[in-house]
Amino acid sequence: MIMDSKIENISHDATLWDMKGWQLSSCSWIAEFDTLWKMFCTVVSSSSYGTSDFGGPVWFLDFSIANLKKFYPDNPWLLAMEQEWHKGKWCNGSAKSDQLNSFSRWFKLRADCMIMELGLGNVIVKYESDCDNVCLYGNGVFLDVVRSLVNGEVRRPSKEFMLESNFSLRESEIVRKGKFLTCLKSESMWPSFPGSFGSGIHYVRTNDVYGKCYLLNHFSLTTGYVVPETVKEKFLMLVVNDLMEAKAQGYGNKADAEGTVCPYPEMKFDRYLDDGYCWCDNHLKPTSRSNVFVWRCQNGSQKRIKITLPQIDAKYGEFWHRQFPPKQNWRVLEEA
């Protein structure tokens, strides 16, 4: 079946039945449960580029417990996971609850596959429990630039792994130059932005309310002393918007020593790097042209989710980010 865009009701009894099956499967994130699929589809169908509280040219898929409860406030599964959440987290940021980690991975696995197979760029996915609880998807070169500002890790196979997995020379070059769809993981991302990053040279002044405030050290329409943002998905959206506007104004178009130019982000890519590297010799695969994500279940059945990308007004030309301005901007500290 193809799931439509309406928010489907989830019955109490159906949830309890699925929860029982989940426990019997040792809380497997591979097993399929209709109630979780309905939650997944609700998050996907109720959001798009620019619709989040932060706005901007980013699609924010929020699978946190708090967001899921907005749609299903009395769902027994979410109430149980909320109790698991109160067990806290380990020092690496992952939840102490194995059940909550598995619950989070269930959504993470399917969201990652959907984004990669449909070739969706500028997507942020938030999970509840993993230490790497926010991921930004886009072109590897562009994400390298974002990473240089916020830290984190850009997902790409190593040289050793590519050799073991029989990557072709052409594929290896594409990966080395970052010209493929991947994601920026937040495990080592700075907890706030902007900041001194250890050097202190960007420190400007201390404010009684906000503490240390900084000047942005990248191209931005915002000027002045900026209050650091502590919500990862928010400062990622603002950084992405700033860099896209910089490209629109002709900044950053100079090639590096290898002739690589950081590209303007696309909303949809025509190929992706398959995570099943060893399954075949074609590691770079074409993305779906139909905008239908097909998930193949273990029992041979399929789940299908159709997405609708927004139409960009012709007045914005190639710079589609301008159709989705941020709803919240950098907070500028008033001059003393």
Solvent accessible surface area in square Angstrom, and as a share of the most:
residue,aa,sasa,rsa
1,M,146,0.65
2,I,94,0.48
3,M,10,0.05
4,D,77,0.40
5,S,82,0.53
6,K,132,0.56
7,I,87,0.44
8,E,50,0.22
9,N,137,0.70
10,I,25,0.13
11,S,63,0.41
12,H,107,0.48
13,D,108,0.56
14,A,44,0.34
15,T,0,0.00
16,L,80,0.40
17,W,184,0.65
18,D,18,0.10
19,M,36,0.16
20,K,124,0.53
21,G,28,0.27
22,W,2,0.01
23,Q,90,0.40
24,L,143,0.71
25,S,41,0.27
26,S,97,0.63
27,C,17,0.10
28,S,29,0.19
29,W,88,0.31
30,I,70,0.36
31,A,19,0.15
32,E,47,0.21
33,F,15,0.06
34,D,81,0.42
35,T,3,0.02
36,L,0,0.00
37,W,1,0.00
38,K,59,0.25
39,M,0,0.00
40,F,0,0.00
41,C,6,0.04
42,T,2,0.01
43,V,4,0.02
44,V,6,0.03
45,S,38,0.25
46,S,55,0.35
47,S,24,0.16
48,S,28,0.18
49,Y,6,0.02
50,G,14,0.14
51,T,74,0.43
52,S,17,0.11
53,D,102,0.53
54,F,31,0.13
55,G,0,0.00
56,G,1,0.01
57,P,0,0.00
58,V,0,0.00
59,W,7,0.03
60,F,23,0.09
61,L,0,0.00
62,D,22,0.11
63,F,4,0.02
64,S,8,0.05
65,I,9,0.04
66,A,71,0.55
67,N,23,0.12
68,L,1,0.00
69,K,45,0.19
70,K,149,0.63
71,F,56,0.24
72,Y,21,0.08
73,P,76,0.48
74,D,113,0.59
75,N,8,0.04
76,P,22,0.14
77,W,0,0.00
78,L,0,0.00
79,L,72,0.36
80,A,30,0.23
81,M,2,0.01
82,E,58,0.26
83,Q,130,0.58
84,E,24,0.11
85,W,112,0.39
86,H,128,0.57
87,K,116,0.49
88,G,30,0.28
89,K,83,0.35
90,W,145,0.51
91,C,147,0.88
92,N,90,0.46
93,G,24,0.23
94,S,20,0.13
95,A,2,0.01
96,K,88,0.37
97,S,3,0.02
98,D,113,0.59
99,Q,56,0.25
100,L,0,0.00
101,N,27,0.14
102,S,13,0.08
103,F,1,0.01
104,S,4,0.02
105,R,105,0.38
106,W,0,0.00
107,F,2,0.01
108,K,52,0.22
109,L,56,0.28
110,R,0,0.00
111,A,0,0.00
112,D,18,0.09
113,C,33,0.20
114,M,0,0.00
115,I,0,0.00
116,M,10,0.04
117,E,53,0.24
118,L,0,0.00
119,G,0,0.00
120,L,0,0.00
121,G,0,0.00
122,N,3,0.01
123,V,0,0.00
124,I,0,0.00
125,V,0,0.00
126,K,48,0.20
127,Y,1,0.01
128,E,26,0.12
129,S,0,0.00
130,D,19,0.10
131,C,36,0.21
132,D,11,0.05
133,N,31,0.16
134,V,2,0.01
135,C,3,0.02
136,L,1,0.00
137,Y,3,0.01
138,G,3,0.03
139,N,16,0.08
140,G,0,0.00
141,V,18,0.11
142,F,4,0.02
143,L,1,0.00
144,D,48,0.25
145,V,51,0.29
146,V,0,0.00
147,R,88,0.32
148,S,73,0.47
149,L,24,0.12
150,V,0,0.00
151,N,41,0.21
152,G,8,0.07
153,E,85,0.38
154,V,12,0.07
155,R,59,0.22
156,R,85,0.31
157,P,13,0.08
158,S,58,0.37
159,K,143,0.61
160,E,113,0.51
161,F,76,0.32
162,M,14,0.06
163,L,149,0.74
164,E,140,0.63
165,S,8,0.05
166,N,96,0.49
167,F,20,0.09
168,S,53,0.34
169,L,146,0.73
170,R,150,0.55
171,E,8,0.04
172,S,28,0.18
173,E,65,0.29
174,I,20,0.10
175,V,1,0.01
176,R,109,0.40
177,K,61,0.26
178,G,0,0.00
179,K,94,0.40
180,F,5,0.02
181,L,0,0.00
182,T,3,0.02
183,C,1,0.00
184,L,0,0.00
185,K,50,0.21
186,S,0,0.00
187,E,106,0.47
188,S,58,0.37
189,M,12,0.05
190,W,91,0.32
191,P,100,0.63
192,S,32,0.21
193,F,0,0.00
194,P,3,0.02
195,G,12,0.12
196,S,27,0.18
197,F,65,0.27
198,G,80,0.77
199,S,69,0.45
200,G,38,0.36
201,I,133,0.68
202,H,52,0.23
203,Y,89,0.34
204,V,43,0.24
205,R,69,0.25
206,T,89,0.52
207,N,36,0.18
208,D,154,0.80
209,V,121,0.69
210,Y,100,0.38
211,G,27,0.26
212,K,110,0.47
213,C,0,0.00
214,Y,15,0.06
215,L,85,0.42
216,L,27,0.13
217,N,71,0.36
218,H,28,0.12
219,F,61,0.25
220,S,18,0.12
221,L,129,0.64
222,T,30,0.18
223,T,110,0.64
224,G,24,0.23
225,Y,46,0.17
226,V,1,0.00
227,V,5,0.03
228,P,21,0.13
229,E,7,0.03
230,T,97,0.57
231,V,63,0.36
232,K,46,0.19
233,E,12,0.05
234,K,16,0.07
235,F,0,0.00
236,L,0,0.00
237,M,3,0.01
238,L,6,0.03
239,V,0,0.00
240,V,0,0.00
241,N,22,0.11
242,D,12,0.06
243,L,20,0.10
244,M,0,0.00
245,E,16,0.07
246,A,7,0.06
247,K,23,0.10
248,A,17,0.13
249,Q,82,0.37
250,G,44,0.43
251,Y,116,0.44
252,G,52,0.50
253,N,78,0.40
254,K,183,0.78
255,A,45,0.35
256,D,83,0.43
257,A,114,0.88
258,E,103,0.46
259,G,52,0.50
260,T,16,0.09
261,V,62,0.36
262,C,24,0.14
263,P,44,0.28
264,Y,41,0.15
265,P,3,0.02
266,E,87,0.39
267,M,23,0.10
268,K,55,0.23
269,F,17,0.07
270,D,114,0.59
271,R,75,0.27
272,Y,21,0.08
273,L,6,0.03
274,D,16,0.08
275,D,73,0.38
276,G,12,0.12
277,Y,30,0.11
278,C,96,0.57
279,W,208,0.73
280,C,52,0.31
281,D,100,0.52
282,N,75,0.38
283,H,2,0.01
284,L,13,0.06
285,K,56,0.24
286,P,101,0.64
287,T,12,0.07
288,S,32,0.21
289,R,237,0.86
290,S,69,0.45
291,N,33,0.17
292,V,21,0.12
293,F,1,0.01
294,V,25,0.15
295,W,32,0.11
296,R,162,0.59
297,C,12,0.07
298,Q,141,0.62
299,N,127,0.65
300,G,65,0.62
301,S,53,0.34
302,Q,70,0.31
303,K,23,0.10
304,R,85,0.31
305,I,3,0.01
306,K,121,0.51
307,I,8,0.04
308,T,119,0.69
309,L,26,0.13
310,P,37,0.23
311,Q,160,0.71
312,I,54,0.27
313,D,69,0.36
314,A,97,0.75
315,K,153,0.65
316,Y,56,0.21
317,G,51,0.49
318,E,124,0.55
319,F,45,0.19
320,W,19,0.07
321,H,4,0.02
322,R,97,0.35
323,Q,50,0.22
324,F,22,0.09
325,P,87,0.55
326,P,28,0.18
327,K,119,0.50
328,Q,68,0.30
329,N,88,0.45
330,W,13,0.04
331,R,101,0.37
332,V,73,0.42
333,L,19,0.09
334,E,151,0.68
335,E,127,0.57
336,A,124,0.96
